[in-house]
């Protein structure tokens, strides 16, 4: 592709993603604020590349354009913008179904193998919001092993690591996919011991969900025994069990919706 044409495609893609994000923001704002934002937008020239948008939700055509764009581009900035837009659109249950029916889950899941951390993070955030849907979970579960690898390889306490843990929290609410996380239990315990408070809270949610499954008890205990020695073992197990009780009281097994940056 020539340079002028490539620049035009990039500009159109950025307008596409930004336009979709704006429409969602305007809907969420509501009331007078939404009306003022709409009036302000009306003063600007309309873009021929903007997807058609409903006053309530993005329609299937708009979402399909975003998914096709995600498939077609190798530009990480465009990929991030599209993933943010798709993740935000998943705030609407109808959109969760539409994205699944358009094979969007597999396209987004393919971004988990990207070499750029920001792209993987935005893909995890999008899948996290899409995982609120049980039918979507049935498709997203094929990526659990990849998500665990991303959590293990990500820098400690990074946004990428937290995004992966949020998705694993949602995917572990039921026991259906616990067996896919067994090999990552030592990593979870490491994050519990070494992570910041944010990381510890998020990984505890995963551990609480796993501990609710009797079949996982031996895996959890075995991982702790192998990892710890002496006083450190006793102290961490005490803290771990205490935190589990606290988390259960606070109902940490509920879904953890990602806060996707605008």
Residue, then its C-alpha position, 0 to 999 in steps of 0.5 A: x500500500x502506498x504511503x498516502x493511501x496508508x495515511x488515509x486508511x489510518x486517519x479513517x480508522x482513528x476517526x472510526x474508533x473515536x467516533x464510536x467511543x464518543x457515541x457511547x460516551x454521549x449515551x452514558x452522559x445522558x440528560x443535558x450533558x448528552x444534549x450539549x455534547x450532541x450539539x457540539x458534535x453537530x457543528x463539526x463536519x460529518x465523517x463518511x467513514x463513521x459507522x452508523x450508530x443507533x441512539x441506544x446501541x451500536x448496530x451490527x453493521x457498526x460493530x462489524x466494521x470495527x471487527x473487520x478493521x481489527x482484522x485488517x490493520x497491523x497498526x498497534x495504535x488503531x488496534x488499541x482504539x478499536x479494542x477500547x471501542x469494542x470493550x466499551x460497547x460490551x457495556x450493552x448486553x445486546x452488543x455482547x451477543x452481536x459481537x459473538x455472532x460476528x465472530x468478534x470473540x475469536x478476532x479479539x482473542x487473536x490479539x492475545x498473542x500480539x507482541x505489544x503489551x498495550x494491545x494485549x491489555x486492551x484485548x484482555x479488557x475487551x474480553x473481560x467485559x464480553x465475558x459477562x455473558x455466559x454464552x460468550x464464556x463458552x467461547x472465551x474459555x479456549x483462551x484461558x491458557x493463553x491468558x494465564x501465560x500472559x499473567x505469568x509473563x507480564x511485569x509484576x503489578x503491570x496493567x497487563x497482569x491486572x487485566x489478565x487477572x480480571x478476566x480470570x476472575x470472571x472465568x472462574x466464577x463457575x467451576x467449569x473452567x477451573x481445571x484450565x488454571x491449575x498450572x498457574x496456581x503457583x503463579x497466583x500464590x507468588x503474586x499474592x506474596x509479592x504483588x502490590x495491594x491492587x494485585x493481591x486483591x485481584x489475585x485473591x478473587x481468583x483464588x477465592x473462586x478456585x477455593x470454592x471448588x472442592x476439587x481444587x483444594x488439593x491443588x491449592x494446598x500442594x502448590x503452597x507446600x511446594x513453594x514455601x518453607x518454615x515460618x514463611x509457609x506458616x505466615x502466608x498460609x495464615x494470611x491466605x486463609x484469613x483473606x479467603x474468609x474476608x473475601x467470601x464475606x465481601x462476595x469477591x466471587x462476583x463479576x469484576x468489570x474492567x474499567x476501560x480507559x477512554 
